[in-house]
Amino acid sequence: MRATGSKVFVEQEEYKSDSGIITTLAKQGLAVFRVVAVGPGDWNVFTGELKPMSVKVGDRVVADASVAPEICITKGLKKLKYRVIGENDIQMILDEDEDVR
C-alpha cells in the first residue's frame, strides 16, 4: 500500500483504562492516529519542486475523525482498517510522551 500526493494513511489509536476498558482517544471530535503510510507530497505549481511532507510513518497525530474516511484493505486473510486524511487535515503531531485526554 502506498499513499499518493499529500495523503496520509492512519490507524486510530485505542486507550486501555486502568479498569481494562478499551476506548478511542478522542476529544471534541478530534482523534489520535498513528501514521502507517505517507505520500511523497505535492508539487509546487510555481517552482516545479516537490514540497516535502511534515509527517512520517510512526508519528502520532491528531485529526478530525469525521474528515477521515475508513477503508478496508485485504492482505491475504487479514482485513486491515485504515483512515485516509490529507496532510492539511492534521491538527498537530504529538511527541511520544504527550497524550490527549
Summary of the structure (lengths in Angstrom):
residues: 101
radius of gyration: 14.9
end to end distance: 31.3
largest distance: 54.8
contacts: 255
relative contact order: 0.28
helix: 6%
strand: 51%
